[in-house]
Amino acid sequence: MGFMTEHHPHFLANRHDYVPAAGHDALLPGYDLLTRVLGMNQVYDALVAQAGLSAGQRVVEIGCGTGNLTVRAKAACPGAEIVGTDPDPRALRRAERKAKSLAGVRFERAYAQELPFDDGEFDTALSSMMLHHLDETTQAAALCELFRVLKPGARAHIVDVRGDALPRLLRAAGFDCATAGSGRLRLAGQVTRFRATRPV
């Protein structure tokens, strides 16, 4: 789950303006194993179930990383069209390999705060464990972009740690926001799921 950052000096050695999926390029090969050890598969499943995807929907995921959530969402609803976005080209290459046999899935290199899509292009949005890495100004910009690319009445389904500020930021972006559930990850602590609706 790559994303832009401005306040993590040690990433300068990594020569990126985003945080790579595993925190550093050298750790990327172990990223999927780490997510399994942390218990992320259950978190992904809960978020996909919450989203209630249906055939014909256009879905965008911000911060898709190596495509774990993207692939699970597609497996849950083969008739949905899913676009995963992430600024990390190495993670996206891994995501593309995972999804190569899946029709209706594509990946685009993009920052969450600069999505290359038209207004109202998507029916649903997903985001998993990405927003907490952004500073609050960038979070706010990313959520405004999410609001922009969703259709009126569409929903964003978000799971994250340290989500105390998210309801406020989601409402500031224009969403109606509700907490949808919570759970715990090994080593990482509590995660919270949010349901954010763009008003009609």
N, CA and C atoms as an extended XYZ file, in Angstrom:
600
Properties=species:S:1:pos:R:3:atomname:S:1:resname:S:1:resid:I:1 pbc="F F F"
N         0.838       -1.178        0.000 N   MET     1
C         0.000        0.000        0.000 CA  MET     1
C         0.876        1.232        0.000 C   MET     1
N         1.276        1.655       -1.139 N   GLY     2
C         2.133        2.822       -1.240 CA  GLY     2
C         1.314        4.094       -1.200 C   GLY     2
N         1.965        5.193       -0.817 N   PHE     3
C         1.267        6.461       -0.742 CA  PHE     3
C         2.286        7.541       -0.542 C   PHE     3
N         1.905        8.769       -0.871 N   MET     4
C         2.827        9.885       -0.762 CA  MET     4
C         3.030       10.271        0.686 C   MET     4
N         4.234       10.700        0.987 N   THR     5
C         4.530       11.148        2.335 CA  THR     5
C         5.507       12.306        2.278 C   THR     5
N         5.419       13.173        3.252 N   GLU     6
C         6.345       14.294        3.321 CA  GLU     6
C         7.096       14.327        4.648 C   GLU     6
N         6.731       13.461        5.581 N   HIS     7
C         7.259       13.594        6.929 CA  HIS     7
C         7.957       12.336        7.428 C   HIS     7
N         8.596       11.599        6.525 N   HIS     8
C         9.323       10.397        6.915 CA  HIS     8
C        10.719       10.471        6.313 C   HIS     8
N        11.688       11.169        6.982 N   PRO     9
C        12.991       11.433        6.380 CA  PRO     9
C        13.743       10.177        5.963 C   PRO     9
N        13.562        9.047        6.682 N   HIS    10
C        14.350        7.868        6.336 CA  HIS    10
C        13.978        7.306        4.977 C   HIS    10
N        12.875        7.739        4.415 N   PHE    11
C        12.509        7.253        3.092 CA  PHE    11
C        13.296        7.970        1.992 C   PHE    11
N        14.027        9.026        2.356 N   LEU    12
C        14.829        9.700        1.351 CA  LEU    12
C        15.871        8.750        0.773 C   LEU    12
N        16.417        7.871        1.611 N   ALA    13
C        17.376        6.885        1.127 CA  ALA    13
C        16.724        5.921        0.151 C   ALA    13
N        15.435        5.806        0.234 N   ASN    14
C        14.674        4.940       -0.652 CA  ASN    14
C        14.334        5.640       -1.961 C   ASN    14
N        14.598        6.947       -2.014 N   ARG    15
C        14.386        7.779       -3.201 CA  ARG    15
C        12.957        7.730       -3.718 C   ARG    15
N        11.995        7.876       -2.812 N   HIS    16
C        10.593        7.896       -3.191 CA  HIS    16
C         9.906        9.074       -2.511 C   HIS    16
N         8.794        9.540       -3.117 N   ASP    17
C         7.943       10.513       -2.440 CA  ASP    17
C         6.684        9.826       -1.943 C   ASP    17
N         6.758        8.514       -1.729 N   TYR    18
C         5.669        7.730       -1.160 CA  TYR    18
C         6.293        6.659       -0.276 C   TYR    18
N         5.469        6.059        0.585 N   VAL    19
C         5.931        4.952        1.402 CA  VAL    19
C         5.669        3.662        0.637 C   VAL    19
N         6.714        2.884        0.330 N   PRO    20
C         6.483        1.617       -0.372 CA  PRO    20
C         5.606        0.674        0.446 C   PRO    20
N         5.072       -0.324       -0.221 N   ALA    21
C         4.094       -1.219        0.400 CA  ALA    21
C         4.598       -1.833        1.691 C   ALA    21
N         5.872       -2.201        1.759 N   ALA    22
C         6.403       -2.824        2.971 CA  ALA    22
C         7.233       -1.852        3.789 C   ALA    22
N         7.200       -0.563        3.439 N   GLY    23
C         7.994        0.429        4.151 CA  GLY    23
C         9.336        0.689        3.501 C   GLY    23
N         9.864       -0.283        2.770 N   HIS    24
C        11.128       -0.142        2.049 CA  HIS    24
C        11.125       -1.149        0.902 C   HIS    24
N        11.688       -0.778       -0.234 N   ASP    25
C        11.671       -1.659       -1.403 CA  ASP    25
C        12.224       -3.051       -1.085 C   ASP    25
N        13.296       -3.092       -0.285 N   ALA    26
C        13.950       -4.374       -0.003 CA  ALA    26
C        13.035       -5.337        0.754 C   ALA    26
N        12.016       -4.800        1.438 N   LEU    27
C        11.118       -5.640        2.231 CA  LEU    27
C         9.889       -6.098        1.454 C   LEU    27
N         9.733       -5.591        0.232 N   LEU    28
C         8.519       -5.893       -0.530 CA  LEU    28
C         8.276       -7.394       -0.733 C   LEU    28
N         9.316       -8.201       -1.016 N   PRO    29
C         9.046       -9.633       -1.208 CA  PRO    29
C         8.380      -10.312       -0.015 C   PRO    29
N         8.578       -9.776        1.189 N   GLY    30
C         7.964      -10.369        2.372 CA  GLY    30
C         6.650       -9.738        2.783 C   GLY    30
N         6.167       -8.782        1.978 N   TYR    31
C         4.985       -8.022        2.385 CA  TYR    31
C         3.738       -8.887        2.529 C   TYR    31
N         3.506       -9.763        1.551 N   ASP    32
C         2.291      -10.581        1.603 CA  ASP    32
C         2.317      -11.543        2.785 C   ASP    32
N         3.502      -12.087        3.088 N   LEU    33
C         3.622      -12.949        4.268 CA  LEU    33
C         3.320      -12.151        5.537 C   LEU    33
N         3.827      -10.922        5.602 N   LEU    34
C         3.573      -10.077        6.772 CA  LEU    34
C         2.084       -9.813        6.956 C   LEU    34
N         1.388       -9.532        5.867 N   THR    35
C        -0.051       -9.255        5.999 CA  THR    35
C        -0.791      -10.484        6.528 C   THR    35
N        -0.366      -11.672        6.095 N   ARG    36
C        -1.010      -12.890        6.598 CA  ARG    36
C        -0.722      -13.089        8.078 C   ARG    36
N         0.527      -12.868        8.481 N   VAL    37
C         0.900      -13.024        9.888 CA  VAL    37
C         0.126      -12.054       10.772 C   VAL    37
N        -0.063      -10.840       10.290 N   LEU    38
C        -0.802       -9.838       11.059 CA  LEU    38
C        -2.289      -10.159       11.168 C   LEU    38
N        -2.790      -10.998       10.271 N   GLY    39
C        -4.214      -11.324       10.274 CA  GLY    39
C        -5.029      -10.468        9.332 C   GLY    39
N        -4.366       -9.906        8.299 N   MET    40
C        -5.065       -8.990        7.403 CA  MET    40
C        -6.103       -9.680        6.529 C   MET    40
N        -5.960      -10.971        6.264 N   ASN    41
C        -6.942      -11.634        5.399 CA  ASN    41
C        -8.354      -11.518        5.960 C   ASN    41
N        -8.490      -11.650        7.279 N   GLN    42
C        -9.804      -11.509        7.902 CA  GLN    42
C       -10.314      -10.066        7.785 C   GLN    42
N        -9.388       -9.118        7.880 N   VAL    43
C        -9.759       -7.707        7.738 CA  VAL    43
C       -10.238       -7.431        6.311 C   VAL    43
N        -9.507       -7.956        5.332 N   TYR    44
C        -9.937       -7.796        3.939 CA  TYR    44
C       -11.329       -8.385        3.730 C   TYR    44
N       -11.533       -9.595        4.245 N   ASP    45
C       -12.824      -10.256        4.055 CA  ASP    45
C       -13.963       -9.452        4.676 C   ASP    45
N       -13.714       -8.895        5.869 N   ALA    46
C       -14.747       -8.098        6.534 CA  ALA    46
C       -15.069       -6.844        5.722 C   ALA    46
N       -14.045       -6.220        5.148 N   LEU    47
C       -14.275       -5.000        4.371 CA  LEU    47
C       -15.026       -5.317        3.083 C   LEU    47
N       -14.671       -6.411        2.419 N   VAL    48
C       -15.362       -6.804        1.195 CA  VAL    48
C       -16.825       -7.135        1.493 C   VAL    48
N       -17.055       -7.860        2.598 N   ALA    49
C       -18.438       -8.180        2.975 CA  ALA    49
C       -19.220       -6.907        3.266 C   ALA    49
N       -18.591       -5.961        3.945 N   GLN    50
C       -19.229       -4.683        4.251 CA  GLN    50
C       -19.613       -3.946        2.971 C   GLN    50
N       -18.738       -4.003        1.964 N   ALA    51
C       -18.979       -3.265        0.717 CA  ALA    51
C       -20.165       -3.837       -0.059 C   ALA    51
N       -20.432       -5.141        0.077 N   GLY    52
C       -21.571       -5.732       -0.615 CA  GLY    52
C       -21.569       -5.477       -2.104 C   GLY    52
N       -20.461       -5.761       -2.752 N   LEU    53
C       -20.307       -5.464       -4.176 CA  LEU    53
C       -21.315       -6.241       -5.018 C   LEU    53
N       -21.696       -5.645       -6.138 N   SER    54
C       -22.628       -6.320       -7.051 CA  SER    54
C       -22.133       -6.188       -8.488 C   SER    54
N       -22.557       -7.110       -9.327 N   ALA    55
C       -22.139       -7.136      -10.729 CA  ALA    55
C       -22.477       -5.819      -11.410 C   ALA    55
N       -21.543       -5.364      -12.236 N   GLY    56
C       -21.744       -4.127      -12.977 CA  GLY    56
C       -21.211       -2.892      -12.275 C   GLY    56
N       -20.885       -2.998      -10.993 N   GLN    57
C       -20.339       -1.847      -10.282 CA  GLN    57
C       -18.909       -1.558      -10.732 C   GLN    57
N       -18.569       -0.274      -10.722 N   ARG    58
C       -17.181        0.146      -10.938 CA  ARG    58
C       -16.617        0.508       -9.566 C   ARG    58
N       -15.501       -0.126       -9.222 N   VAL    59
C       -14.915       -0.011       -7.891 CA  VAL    59
C       -13.496        0.520       -8.019 C   VAL    59
N       -13.123        1.486       -7.183 N   VAL    60
C       -11.749        1.972       -7.130 CA  VAL    60
C       -11.184        1.666       -5.750 C   VAL    60
N        -9.941        1.196       -5.733 N   GLU    61
C        -9.233        1.020       -4.465 CA  GLU    61
C        -8.048        1.964       -4.430 C   GLU    61
N        -7.940        2.751       -3.369 N   ILE    62
C        -6.780        3.626       -3.227 CA  ILE    62
C        -5.770        2.959       -2.302 C   ILE    62
N        -4.491        3.010       -2.708 N   GLY    63
C        -3.447        2.366       -1.930 CA  GLY    63
C        -3.530        0.854       -1.997 C   GLY    63
N        -3.637        0.302       -3.203 N   CYS    64
C        -3.872       -1.139       -3.337 CA  CYS    64
C        -2.644       -1.979       -3.052 C   CYS    64
N        -1.452       -1.374       -3.026 N   GLY    65
C        -0.247       -2.143       -2.749 CA  GLY    65
C        -0.087       -3.303       -3.704 C   GLY    65
N         0.117       -4.502       -3.168 N   THR    66
C         0.357       -5.683       -4.006 CA  THR    66
C        -0.938       -6.370       -4.441 C   THR    66
N        -2.071       -5.735       -4.215 N   GLY    67
C        -3.329       -6.209       -4.788 CA  GLY    67
C        -4.101       -7.224       -3.964 C   GLY    67
N        -3.753       -7.397       -2.695 N   ASN    68
C        -4.432       -8.411       -1.878 CA  ASN    68
C        -5.938       -8.157       -1.772 C   ASN    68
N        -6.307       -6.931       -1.413 N   LEU    69
C        -7.724       -6.608       -1.276 CA  LEU    69
C        -8.408       -6.600       -2.641 C   LEU    69
N        -7.732       -6.094       -3.649 N   THR    70
C        -8.297       -6.042       -4.991 CA  THR    70
C        -8.721       -7.436       -5.459 C   THR    70
N        -7.815       -8.398       -5.307 N   VAL    71
C        -8.080       -9.764       -5.764 CA  VAL    71
C        -9.203      -10.404       -4.955 C   VAL    71
N        -9.240      -10.153       -3.652 N   ARG    72
C       -10.319      -10.707       -2.823 CA  ARG    72
C       -11.661      -10.103       -3.200 C   ARG    72
N       -11.674       -8.806       -3.484 N   ALA    73
C       -12.922       -8.154       -3.891 CA  ALA    73
C       -13.419       -8.734       -5.211 C   ALA    73
N       -12.517       -8.974       -6.140 N   LYS    74
C       -12.901       -9.542       -7.434 CA  LYS    74
C       -13.416      -10.972       -7.271 C   LYS    74
N       -12.781      -11.754       -6.385 N   ALA    75
C       -13.238      -13.118       -6.141 CA  ALA    75
C       -14.635      -13.121       -5.537 C   ALA    75
N       -14.918      -12.138       -4.687 N   ALA    76
C       -16.236      -12.060       -4.050 CA  ALA    76
C       -17.317      -11.628       -5.027 C   ALA    76
N       -16.929      -10.837       -6.013 N   CYS    77
C       -17.913      -10.344       -6.998 CA  CYS    77
C       -17.266      -10.297       -8.378 C   CYS    77
N       -17.237      -11.428       -9.076 N   PRO    78
C       -16.572      -11.480      -10.379 CA  PRO    78
C       -17.131      -10.493      -11.405 C   PRO    78
N       -18.373      -10.064      -11.228 N   GLY    79
C       -18.985       -9.162      -12.196 CA  GLY    79
C       -18.682       -7.700      -11.981 C   GLY    79
N       -17.952       -7.371      -10.916 N   ALA    80
C       -17.565       -5.970      -10.680 CA  ALA    80
C       -16.314       -5.636      -11.482 C   ALA    80
N       -16.196       -4.375      -11.871 N   GLU    81
C       -14.974       -3.880      -12.519 CA  GLU    81
C       -14.170       -3.128      -11.467 C   GLU    81
N       -12.921       -3.532      -11.257 N   ILE    82
C       -12.137       -2.991      -10.151 CA  ILE    82
C       -10.851       -2.374      -10.677 C   ILE    82
N       -10.567       -1.147      -10.208 N   VAL    83
C        -9.336       -0.446      -10.539 CA  VAL    83
C        -8.564       -0.221       -9.246 C   VAL    83
N        -7.371       -0.794       -9.172 N   GLY    84
C        -6.507       -0.567       -8.014 CA  GLY    84
C        -5.505        0.520       -8.326 C   GLY    84
N        -5.316        1.448       -7.390 N   THR    85
C        -4.357        2.536       -7.598 CA  THR    85
C        -3.311        2.537       -6.493 C   THR    85
N        -2.096        2.889       -6.868 N   ASP    86
C        -0.996        2.979       -5.918 CA  ASP    86
C         0.156        3.698       -6.616 C   ASP    86
N         0.945        4.487       -5.887 N   PRO    87
C         2.081        5.146       -6.534 CA  PRO    87
C         3.326        4.271       -6.649 C   PRO    87
N         3.319        3.079       -6.056 N   ASP    88
C         4.506        2.226       -5.996 CA  ASP    88
C         4.532        1.267       -7.188 C   ASP    88
N         5.391        1.505       -8.177 N   PRO    89
C         5.381        0.652       -9.378 CA  PRO    89
C         5.778       -0.786       -9.091 C   PRO    89
N         6.632       -1.006       -8.121 N   ARG    90
C         7.038       -2.379       -7.798 CA  ARG    90
C         5.862       -3.164       -7.208 C   ARG    90
N         5.141       -2.530       -6.311 N   ALA    91
C         3.961       -3.190       -5.748 CA  ALA    91
C         2.924       -3.460       -6.831 C   ALA    91
N         2.740       -2.506       -7.740 N   LEU    92
C         1.755       -2.691       -8.805 CA  LEU    92
C         2.133       -3.846       -9.725 C   LEU    92
N         3.420       -4.038       -9.977 N   ARG    93
C         3.832       -5.176      -10.799 CA  ARG    93
C         3.440       -6.489      -10.127 C   ARG    93
N         3.600       -6.559       -8.815 N   ARG    94
C         3.178       -7.765       -8.087 CA  ARG    94
C         1.659       -7.931       -8.154 C   ARG    94
N         0.952       -6.821       -7.994 N   ALA    95
C        -0.514       -6.876       -8.072 CA  ALA    95
C        -0.961       -7.378       -9.443 C   ALA    95
N        -0.332       -6.887      -10.500 N   GLU    96
C        -0.701       -7.302      -11.850 CA  GLU    96
C        -0.460       -8.790      -12.064 C   GLU    96
N         0.613       -9.317      -11.497 N   ARG    97
C         0.872      -10.763      -11.626 CA  ARG    97
C        -0.220      -11.573      -10.922 C   ARG    97
N        -0.641      -11.111       -9.744 N   LYS    98
C        -1.691      -11.827       -9.015 CA  LYS    98
C        -3.014      -11.839       -9.782 C   LYS    98
N        -3.286      -10.743      -10.482 N   ALA    99
C        -4.601      -10.580      -11.121 CA  ALA    99
C        -4.583      -10.883      -12.612 C   ALA    99
N        -3.478      -11.442      -13.120 N   LYS   100
C        -3.332      -11.570      -14.577 CA  LYS   100
C        -4.416      -12.434      -15.217 C   LYS   100
N        -4.985      -13.368      -14.469 N   SER   101
C        -6.019      -14.231      -15.044 CA  SER   101
C        -7.435      -13.703      -14.789 C   SER   101
N        -7.540      -12.523      -14.166 N   LEU   102
C        -8.843      -11.983      -13.795 CA  LEU   102
C        -9.288      -10.906      -14.788 C   LEU   102
N       -10.421      -11.122      -15.426 N   ALA   103
C       -10.970      -10.095      -16.311 CA  ALA   103
C       -11.639       -9.011      -15.479 C   ALA   103
N       -11.557       -7.778      -15.956 N   GLY   104
C       -12.229       -6.691      -15.253 CA  GLY   104
C       -11.471       -6.148      -14.068 C   GLY   104
N       -10.146       -6.383      -14.019 N   VAL   105
C        -9.284       -5.803      -12.992 CA  VAL   105
C        -8.144       -5.094      -13.699 C   VAL   105
N        -7.864       -3.860      -13.288 N   ARG   106
C        -6.684       -3.181      -13.809 CA  ARG   106
C        -6.062       -2.344      -12.697 C   ARG   106
N        -4.808       -1.968      -12.908 N   PHE   107
C        -4.080       -1.191      -11.910 CA  PHE   107
C        -3.506        0.050      -12.570 C   PHE   107
N        -3.546        1.160      -11.833 N   GLU   108
C        -2.999        2.413      -12.333 CA  GLU   108
C        -2.109        3.036      -11.279 C   GLU   108
N        -0.981        3.560      -11.726 N   ARG   109
C        -0.098        4.263      -10.802 CA  ARG   109
C        -0.682        5.646      -10.538 C   ARG   109
N        -0.989        5.924       -9.279 N   ALA   110
C        -1.605        7.207       -8.927 CA  ALA   110
C        -1.488        7.436       -7.433 C   ALA   110
N        -1.398        8.690       -7.059 N   TYR   111
C        -1.467        9.085       -5.656 CA  TYR   111
C        -2.934        9.273       -5.273 C   TYR   111
N        -3.249        8.967       -4.030 N   ALA   112
C        -4.636        9.054       -3.566 CA  ALA   112
C        -5.177       10.470       -3.671 C   ALA   112
N        -4.310       11.458       -3.538 N   GLN   113
C        -4.759       12.852       -3.583 CA  GLN   113
C        -4.750       13.427       -5.000 C   GLN   113
N        -4.413       12.588       -6.004 N   GLU   114
C        -4.384       13.043       -7.400 CA  GLU   114
C        -4.894       11.909       -8.281 C   GLU   114
N        -6.136       11.527       -8.123 N   LEU   115
C        -6.675       10.382       -8.861 CA  LEU   115
C        -6.968       10.762      -10.316 C   LEU   115
N        -6.548        9.941      -11.263 N   PRO   116
C        -6.685       10.274      -12.691 CA  PRO   116
C        -8.017        9.823      -13.277 C   PRO   116
N        -9.111       10.156      -12.595 N   PHE   117
C       -10.426        9.695      -13.019 CA  PHE   117
C       -11.385       10.868      -13.114 C   PHE   117
N       -12.466       10.658      -13.858 N   ASP   118
C       -13.482       11.692      -14.014 CA  ASP   118
C       -14.350       11.797      -12.762 C   ASP   118
N       -15.022       12.913      -12.621 N   ASP   119
C       -15.982       13.088      -11.538 CA  ASP   119
C       -17.067       12.015      -11.628 C   ASP   119
N       -17.439       11.446      -10.497 N   GLY   120
C       -18.544       10.508      -10.449 CA  GLY   120
C       -18.348        9.245      -11.254 C   GLY   120
N       -17.116        8.786      -11.368 N   GLU   121
C       -16.829        7.626      -12.228 CA  GLU   121
C       -17.095        6.283      -11.547 C   GLU   121
N       -17.132        6.251      -10.208 N   PHE   122
C       -17.182        4.972       -9.502 CA  PHE   122
C       -18.409        4.836       -8.605 C   PHE   122
N       -18.840        3.569       -8.444 N   ASP   123
C       -19.969        3.227       -7.581 CA  ASP   123
C       -19.542        2.937       -6.146 C   ASP   123
N       -18.301        2.509       -5.967 N   THR   124
C       -17.805        2.094       -4.658 CA  THR   124
C       -16.308        2.362       -4.592 C   THR   124
N       -15.814        2.649       -3.395 N   ALA   125
C       -14.374        2.789       -3.176 CA  ALA   125
C       -13.962        1.932       -1.991 C   ALA   125
N       -12.730        1.450       -2.042 N   LEU   126
C       -12.146        0.662       -0.963 CA  LEU   126
C       -10.795        1.260       -0.581 C   LEU   126
N       -10.463        1.155        0.698 N   SER   127
C        -9.135        1.558        1.163 CA  SER   127
C        -8.805        0.781        2.416 C   SER   127
N        -7.637        0.157        2.423 N   SER   128
C        -7.230       -0.669        3.556 CA  SER   128
C        -5.857       -0.270        4.066 C   SER   128
N        -5.795        0.184        5.286 N   MET   129
C        -4.538        0.389        6.022 CA  MET   129
C        -3.564        1.333        5.300 C   MET   129
N        -4.100        2.353        4.677 N   MET   130
C        -3.259        3.290        3.953 CA  MET   130
C        -3.296        4.706        4.508 C   MET   130
N        -4.488        5.177        4.864 N   LEU   131
C        -4.638        6.593        5.182 CA  LEU   131
C        -3.842        7.018        6.413 C   LEU   131
N        -3.647        6.117        7.379 N   HIS   132
C        -2.958        6.533        8.609 CA  HIS   132
C        -1.500        6.916        8.357 C   HIS   132
N        -0.936        6.533        7.222 N   HIS   133
C         0.449        6.888        6.905 CA  HIS   133
C         0.582        8.309        6.370 C   HIS   133
N        -0.524        8.914        5.982 N   LEU   134
C        -0.483       10.258        5.416 CA  LEU   134
C        -0.606       11.300        6.515 C   LEU   134
N         0.027       12.452        6.313 N   ASP   135
C        -0.235       13.558        7.227 CA  ASP   135
C        -1.666       14.027        7.013 C   ASP   135
N        -2.188       14.786        7.968 N   GLU   136
C        -3.614       15.118        7.942 CA  GLU   136
C        -4.000       15.937        6.712 C   GLU   136
N        -3.123       16.823        6.268 N   THR   137
C        -3.424       17.630        5.080 CA  THR   137
C        -3.574       16.737        3.847 C   THR   137
N        -2.694       15.750        3.712 N   THR   138
C        -2.762       14.845        2.568 CA  THR   138
C        -3.947       13.900        2.694 C   THR   138
N        -4.255       13.462        3.915 N   GLN   139
C        -5.467       12.663        4.122 CA  GLN   139
C        -6.696       13.422        3.640 C   GLN   139
N        -6.790       14.686        4.046 N   ALA   140
C        -7.951       15.499        3.663 CA  ALA   140
C        -8.049       15.619        2.149 C   ALA   140
N        -6.911       15.836        1.483 N   ALA   141
C        -6.917       15.954        0.024 CA  ALA   141
C        -7.325       14.635       -0.624 C   ALA   141
N        -6.844       13.513       -0.080 N   ALA   142
C        -7.187       12.202       -0.631 CA  ALA   142
C        -8.683       11.921       -0.492 C   ALA   142
N        -9.250       12.279        0.646 N   LEU   143
C       -10.675       12.031        0.857 CA  LEU   143
C       -11.541       12.932       -0.029 C   LEU   143
N       -11.078       14.147       -0.273 N   CYS   144
C       -11.795       15.019       -1.217 CA  CYS   144
C       -11.759       14.435       -2.631 C   CYS   144
N       -10.623       13.851       -3.021 N   GLU   145
C       -10.535       13.197       -4.318 CA  GLU   145
C       -11.464       11.991       -4.391 C   GLU   145
N       -11.515       11.231       -3.301 N   LEU   146
C       -12.410       10.074       -3.252 CA  LEU   146
C       -13.857       10.526       -3.423 C   LEU   146
N       -14.227       11.590       -2.732 N   PHE   147
C       -15.574       12.146       -2.859 CA  PHE   147
C       -15.850       12.530       -4.310 C   PHE   147
N       -14.869       13.146       -4.942 N   ARG   148
C       -15.043       13.626       -6.320 CA  ARG   148
C       -15.297       12.487       -7.300 C   ARG   148
N       -14.563       11.383       -7.176 N   VAL   149
C       -14.661       10.327       -8.188 CA  VAL   149
C       -15.824        9.372       -7.938 C   VAL   149
N       -16.483        9.491       -6.786 N   LEU   150
C       -17.647        8.648       -6.509 CA  LEU   150
C       -18.928        9.312       -7.010 C   LEU   150
N       -19.863        8.478       -7.451 N   LYS   151
C       -21.177        8.974       -7.852 CA  LYS   151
C       -21.968        9.413       -6.622 C   LYS   151
N       -22.913       10.331       -6.770 N   PRO   152
C       -23.824       10.632       -5.660 CA  PRO   152
C       -24.524        9.355       -5.194 C   PRO   152
N       -24.539        9.144       -3.890 N   GLY   153
C       -25.128        7.940       -3.320 CA  GLY   153
C       -24.152        6.789       -3.163 C   GLY   153
N       -22.959        6.918       -3.757 N   ALA   154
C       -21.956        5.857       -3.673 CA  ALA   154
C       -21.270        5.874       -2.308 C   ALA   154
N       -20.617        4.752       -1.996 N   ARG   155
C       -19.988        4.616       -0.682 CA  ARG   155
C       -18.514        4.274       -0.780 C   ARG   155
N       -17.764        4.774        0.191 N   ALA   156
C       -16.368        4.378        0.395 CA  ALA   156
C       -16.314        3.502        1.635 C   ALA   156
N       -15.598        2.403        1.548 N   HIS   157
C       -15.434        1.467        2.658 CA  HIS   157
C       -13.960        1.451        3.023 C   HIS   157
N       -13.668        1.864        4.241 N   ILE   158
C       -12.289        2.129        4.674 CA  ILE   158
C       -12.006        1.373        5.954 C   ILE   158
N       -10.823        0.752        6.031 N   VAL   159
C       -10.372        0.166        7.286 CA  VAL   159
C        -8.977        0.704        7.572 C   VAL   159
N        -8.745        1.051        8.844 N   ASP   160
C        -7.442        1.615        9.190 CA  ASP   160
C        -7.212        1.535       10.689 C   ASP   160
N        -5.949        1.689       11.065 N   VAL   161
C        -5.584        1.863       12.466 CA  VAL   161
C        -5.546        3.360       12.748 C   VAL   161
N        -5.559        3.703       14.007 N   ARG   162
C        -5.491        5.113       14.408 CA  ARG   162
C        -6.476        5.955       13.604 C   ARG   162
N        -7.723        5.516       13.575 N   GLY   163
C        -8.718        6.182       12.749 CA  GLY   163
C        -9.514        7.249       13.462 C   GLY   163
N        -9.008        7.776       14.571 N   ASP   164
C        -9.782        8.739       15.358 CA  ASP   164
C       -10.175        9.979       14.553 C   ASP   164
N        -9.277       10.434       13.686 N   ALA   165
C        -9.549       11.659       12.927 CA  ALA   165
C       -10.359       11.400       11.666 C   ALA   165
N       -10.468       10.155       11.248 N   LEU   166
C       -11.100        9.883        9.959 CA  LEU   166
C       -12.558       10.333        9.862 C   LEU   166
N       -13.408       10.084       10.869 N   PRO   167
C       -14.784       10.577       10.730 CA  PRO   167
C       -14.855       12.085       10.490 C   PRO   167
N       -14.047       12.826       11.203 N   ARG   168
C       -14.045       14.287       11.030 CA  ARG   168
C       -13.584       14.663        9.623 C   ARG   168
N       -12.530       14.014        9.140 N   LEU   169
C       -12.002       14.333        7.819 CA  LEU   169
C       -12.961       13.894        6.711 C   LEU   169
N       -13.615       12.760        6.918 N   LEU   170
C       -14.599       12.305        5.937 CA  LEU   170
C       -15.774       13.272        5.849 C   LEU   170
N       -16.253       13.733        6.991 N   ARG   171
C       -17.366       14.694        6.978 CA  ARG   171
C       -16.938       16.018        6.358 C   ARG   171
N       -15.694       16.432        6.628 N   ALA   172
C       -15.197       17.677        6.035 CA  ALA   172
C       -15.111       17.570        4.515 C   ALA   172
N       -14.865       16.354        4.014 N   ALA   173
C       -14.806       16.140        2.564 CA  ALA   173
C       -16.190       16.080        1.931 C   ALA   173
N       -17.244       15.982        2.761 N   GLY   174
C       -18.603       15.965        2.251 CA  GLY   174
C       -19.360       14.670        2.483 C   GLY   174
N       -18.695       13.654        3.029 N   PHE   175
C       -19.329       12.350        3.243 CA  PHE   175
C       -20.209       12.341        4.495 C   PHE   175
N       -21.236       11.491        4.457 N   ASP   176
C       -21.904       11.030        5.671 CA  ASP   176
C       -21.123        9.815        6.145 C   ASP   176
N       -20.697        9.810        7.405 N   CYS   177
C       -19.764        8.784        7.867 CA  CYS   177
C       -20.345        8.012        9.042 C   CYS   177
N       -20.127        6.687        9.029 N   ALA   178
C       -20.528        5.842       10.152 CA  ALA   178
C       -19.447        4.805       10.402 C   ALA   178
N       -19.259        4.451       11.664 N   THR   179
C       -18.363        3.353       12.006 CA  THR   179
C       -19.095        2.046       11.739 C   THR   179
N       -18.445        1.134       11.010 N   ALA   180
C       -19.104       -0.103       10.594 CA  ALA   180
C       -18.640       -1.322       11.377 C   ALA   180
N       -17.540       -1.208       12.107 N   GLY   181
C       -17.053       -2.355       12.872 CA  GLY   181
C       -15.610       -2.154       13.258 C   GLY   181
N       -15.101       -3.064       14.068 N   SER   182
C       -13.711       -2.983       14.494 CA  SER   182
C       -13.196       -4.388       14.790 C   SER   182
N       -11.899       -4.486       14.922 N   GLY   183
C       -11.251       -5.744       15.247 CA  GLY   183
C        -9.834       -5.462       15.684 C   GLY   183
N        -9.066       -6.526       15.893 N   ARG   184
C        -7.680       -6.355       16.320 CA  ARG   184
C        -6.748       -7.127       15.403 C   ARG   184
N        -5.606       -6.504       15.119 N   LEU   185
C        -4.550       -7.155       14.361 CA  LEU   185
C        -3.423       -7.549       15.297 C   LEU   185
N        -2.816       -8.687       15.039 N   ARG   186
C        -1.618       -9.048       15.791 CA  ARG   186
C        -0.572       -7.960       15.607 C   ARG   186
N         0.013       -7.510       16.677 N   LEU   187
C         1.100       -6.520       16.704 CA  LEU   187
C         0.649       -5.092       16.409 C   LEU   187
N        -0.387       -4.916       15.600 N   ALA   188
C        -0.775       -3.570       15.173 CA  ALA   188
C        -1.923       -2.981       15.985 C   ALA   188
N        -2.621       -3.805       16.769 N   GLY   189
C        -3.693       -3.287       17.602 CA  GLY   189
C        -5.021       -3.179       16.880 C   GLY   189
N        -5.852       -2.273       17.372 N   GLN   190
C        -7.227       -2.179       16.869 CA  GLN   190
C        -7.296       -1.550       15.493 C   GLN   190
N        -8.176       -2.089       14.662 N   VAL   191
C        -8.502       -1.491       13.369 CA  VAL   191
C        -9.991       -1.188       13.359 C   VAL   191
N       -10.357       -0.142       12.660 N   THR   192
C       -11.759        0.277       12.593 CA  THR   192
C       -12.182        0.377       11.139 C   THR   192
N       -13.403       -0.107       10.877 N   ARG   193
C       -13.972        0.002        9.534 CA  ARG   193
C       -14.995        1.135        9.513 C   ARG   193
N       -14.930        1.910        8.442 N   PHE   194
C       -15.833        3.041        8.252 CA  PHE   194
C       -16.624        2.862        6.957 C   PHE   194
N       -17.848        3.370        6.980 N   ARG   195
C       -18.699        3.436        5.797 CA  ARG   195
C       -19.000        4.907        5.541 C   ARG   195
N       -18.534        5.420        4.419 N   ALA   196
C       -18.703        6.839        4.108 CA  ALA   196
C       -19.531        6.966        2.829 C   ALA   196
N       -20.646        7.678        2.916 N   THR   197
C       -21.577        7.786        1.791 CA  THR   197
C       -21.535        9.198        1.216 C   THR   197
N       -21.391        9.274       -0.092 N   ARG   198
C       -21.524       10.572       -0.761 CA  ARG   198
C       -23.010       10.879       -0.895 C   ARG   198
N       -23.493       11.939       -0.286 N   PRO   199
C       -24.936       12.225       -0.337 CA  PRO   199
C       -25.435       12.408       -1.776 C   PRO   199
N       -26.697       12.050       -1.979 N   VAL   200
C       -27.332       12.203       -3.295 CA  VAL   200
C       -27.610       13.672       -3.553 C   VAL   200
